[in-house]
Amino acid sequence: MYRSSAYPAVTPAQIDQFVLENFHGKCIAVDPEGYPVVSLLPFQYYPSSDPNIPSRFDLHLVQDDTTFQALQSHPQCTFLIDQPLAFTPHDLVDPEYAGNATLHFRAAVFYCHAETITAPDQVAQVLDNLVHHYEPDKSFHPVTDTSYYHDDLSRLGIARLTVVRFEAKFKLAQGRSPEGKKALSQFLEQRNLPMDATALAEMRKAWANL
């Protein structure tokens, strides 16, 4: 990810908060022929502030998923969590210079080492945790009952991603002048596409912290 001086560095705490606000990410692995393969997946994140204990992600996949199979043979992978927010046209900044057209987004990229798990009892425990994470106020038959969920557990697997390093970029027009930010705010309010209100809210939070 290109690091531009126009955008402030994202702190580890901001990255953790961003990740915990999201409910899916893209796991990118490399198949035996060298091609990237990708799956869009729910996850559970275990952040760590201890430099001796790496953060990790738990993901579940079908064992026949090409991404899972790629992780089994090549455990190095990338996990991307991104939030595209809004495209804004160049003439908000300059009527002539087309290079000012831009996409506003937040994204965090984690470079990881994957452990794949297929033992039904271990898969069941992680899946039970995942369901509790996504449905904390719901009741359900415990996934740890391996006889009840036998068919599912026989075909599902877990990818446990240990984070080796990470980077993030929040491209939220932080470098624009007060007048530019005002023009951008008015544009998004008037255009009012489905993500424009969210984009503007994230921009204003970022601007307030400058």
C-alpha positions in Angstrom: 0.0 0.0 0.0 1.5 3.3 -1.0 2.4 5.5 1.9 1.7 9.1 1.2 2.9 12.0 3.4 -0.5 13.6 2.7 -2.2 11.2 5.2 -1.2 10.9 8.8 0.1 7.6 10.1 -2.6 5.3 11.5 -1.8 4.2 15.1 -2.1 0.6 16.3 -5.0 1.6 18.5 -6.8 3.1 15.5 -6.2 0.0 13.5 -7.5 -2.3 16.3 -10.7 -0.1 16.6 -11.2 -0.2 12.8 -10.8 -4.0 12.6 -13.2 -4.5 15.5 -15.8 -2.4 13.8 -15.8 -4.6 10.8 -17.3 -8.1 10.3 -15.5 -9.5 7.2 -12.2 -9.4 5.5 -10.4 -10.8 2.4 -7.9 -13.6 2.9 -5.4 -13.7 0.0 -3.3 -16.7 -0.5 -1.1 -18.1 -3.3 -2.0 -21.3 -5.1 0.6 -23.9 -6.2 0.7 -22.2 -9.7 1.6 -18.9 -8.1 -1.7 -17.2 -8.6 -3.4 -15.2 -5.8 -6.7 -16.7 -4.6 -9.1 -14.8 -2.3 -12.0 -15.5 -0.1 -14.3 -13.1 1.7 -14.7 -14.3 5.3 -16.1 -13.5 8.7 -13.4 -13.4 11.4 -12.6 -13.1 15.1 -9.8 -10.8 15.9 -7.5 -11.2 18.9 -5.4 -8.0 19.2 -2.3 -7.8 21.3 -0.4 -4.8 22.6 2.4 -7.1 24.0 5.3 -7.1 21.5 6.1 -10.7 22.5 2.5 -11.9 21.7 1.4 -11.4 18.1 -2.2 -10.5 17.2 -4.2 -13.1 15.4 -7.3 -13.8 13.3 -9.5 -16.9 13.3 -11.3 -17.6 10.1 -13.5 -20.5 9.0 -13.5 -21.9 5.4 -14.8 -24.9 3.6 -11.9 -27.3 3.3 -12.5 -27.5 -0.5 -12.1 -23.7 -0.8 -9.1 -23.0 -3.0 -8.0 -20.4 -0.5 -7.9 -23.0 2.3 -6.0 -25.4 0.1 -3.5 -22.7 -0.8 -2.9 -22.0 2.9 -2.3 -25.6 3.5 0.6 -25.7 1.0 1.8 -22.1 1.4 1.0 -20.5 4.8 2.1 -17.0 4.0 -0.9 -14.9 3.3 -2.4 -11.4 3.5 -5.6 -10.4 5.3 -7.2 -7.2 4.0 -10.0 -5.3 5.8 -11.2 -2.3 3.8 -14.0 0.2 3.8 -14.5 2.0 0.5 -16.3 5.2 1.4 -16.7 7.7 -1.5 -15.3 8.8 -4.8 -15.1 12.6 -5.2 -14.4 14.4 -8.5 -11.3 16.5 -9.3 -13.1 19.8 -9.6 -13.8 20.0 -5.9 -10.1 20.9 -5.7 -9.2 22.3 -9.1 -11.4 22.7 -12.2 -8.6 21.7 -14.6 -6.3 19.2 -12.9 -7.9 15.7 -13.2 -5.4 14.2 -10.8 -7.4 15.5 -7.9 -10.2 12.9 -8.5 -9.9 10.5 -5.6 -11.3 7.5 -3.7 -11.7 8.0 0.1 -11.3 4.8 2.1 -10.0 3.1 5.2 -7.9 0.0 4.9 -5.7 -2.2 7.0 -3.4 -5.0 5.6 -2.1 -7.8 7.7 0.7 -10.0 6.5 0.3 -13.3 8.3 1.4 -16.9 8.7 -1.5 -19.3 8.6 -2.1 -22.5 10.6 -4.8 -24.7 9.1 -7.0 -26.8 11.4 -9.3 -29.6 10.4 -9.7 -31.7 13.6 -13.5 -31.6 14.2 -13.3 -30.8 17.9 -10.9 -27.9 17.3 -12.9 -26.6 14.4 -16.0 -26.8 16.6 -14.5 -24.7 19.4 -13.5 -21.9 17.0 -16.9 -22.0 15.3 -18.6 -21.8 18.6 -16.6 -18.8 19.5 -17.3 -17.2 16.1 -21.1 -17.6 16.5 -21.0 -16.2 20.0 -19.0 -13.3 18.6 -21.4 -12.5 15.8 -24.6 -13.4 17.7 -23.9 -12.5 21.4 -27.5 -12.3 22.4 -28.8 -15.4 20.6 -29.2 -19.0 21.8 -28.3 -22.0 19.7 -27.3 -25.6 20.1 -23.6 -25.5 21.1 -21.3 -26.0 18.1 -19.0 -28.0 20.3 -21.5 -30.9 20.1 -19.6 -32.6 17.3 -22.3 -35.2 16.8 -25.0 -32.7 16.2 -22.9 -30.7 13.7 -21.1 -33.7 12.3 -21.8 -33.0 8.6 -20.7 -29.4 8.8 -17.6 -30.1 10.9 -16.4 -32.8 8.5 -16.1 -30.3 5.6 -15.1 -27.0 7.4 -11.7 -25.9 8.5 -10.1 -23.1 10.4 -7.3 -20.8 9.3 -5.6 -19.2 12.3 -3.6 -16.2 11.0 -0.7 -15.0 13.2 0.1 -11.4 12.3 3.7 -10.9 11.3 3.4 -7.2 10.3 0.8 -4.8 9.2 0.1 -1.4 7.6 -2.9 0.8 7.3 -4.1 3.9 5.4 -7.1 6.1 6.1 -7.5 8.4 3.1 -10.0 10.9 4.4 -9.0 14.3 2.9 -6.9 15.1 6.0 -4.6 17.4 4.0 -7.2 19.7 2.5 -7.6 23.3 3.5 -10.5 24.4 5.7 -12.2 25.7 2.5 -11.5 22.4 0.7 -13.0 20.5 3.6 -16.1 22.7 3.6 -16.6 22.2 -0.1 -16.1 18.5 0.3 -18.7 18.4 3.1 -21.2 20.3 1.1 -20.7 18.1 -1.9 -21.2 14.8 0.0 -24.3 16.2 1.8 -25.9 17.3 -1.4 -25.0 14.2 -3.4 -26.2 11.9 -0.6 -25.2 8.5 -2.1 -25.7 5.5 0.2 -22.2 5.7 1.7 -21.8 9.5 1.6 -23.0 10.1 5.1 -20.7 7.5 6.5 -17.8 8.9 4.5 -18.4 12.4 5.8 -18.7 11.1 9.4 -15.4 9.3 9.2 -13.8 12.4 7.6 -15.0 14.7 10.3 -13.7 12.3 13.0 -10.3 12.3 11.3 -10.2 16.0 10.8 -11.0 16.6 14.5 -7.9 14.6 15.5 -5.5 16.6 13.4 
